[in-house]
Amino acid sequence: MPLSEEEQRLLEQMEEALAAEDPKFASALRGASARSRHKKLTILAALGFAAGIALLMTGAVLAMTAIAVGGFVVMLGSAYVALSHGRHLRNADLPDNVRPISDGRQRSASARQSGFMNRMEDRWRRRRDDY
């Protein structure tokens, strides 16, 4: 049976709190596969970009427009993959679906009125700040 929307939201908030409290532990639970996958894809994209440059130059030297255009397309695709996965490497301590918990000053009016969860988050922050 799938989780209800409320249960899914509570689970995500608990994951956020765990990741914010102890990123190394959260990373160990998640495993190193996410970071290593992003790193491998970034490296492969960089190699693809170099191959695209080689194809572009080969097409330009041999006056073969199709090869040059193909090299340019390979470069564009590789740059997109490298940038998108490189962005994930900067926040590798957090899973892809988790955002860091913001402090109370950045909350909207609707978030302030959330009641129970708001109180729980405030208690969690106070407990963290006391230690």
Helices and strands as residue ranges (DSSP letters): H 5-21, H 23-30, H 33-61, H 65-90, G 104-106, H 109-112, H 116-130
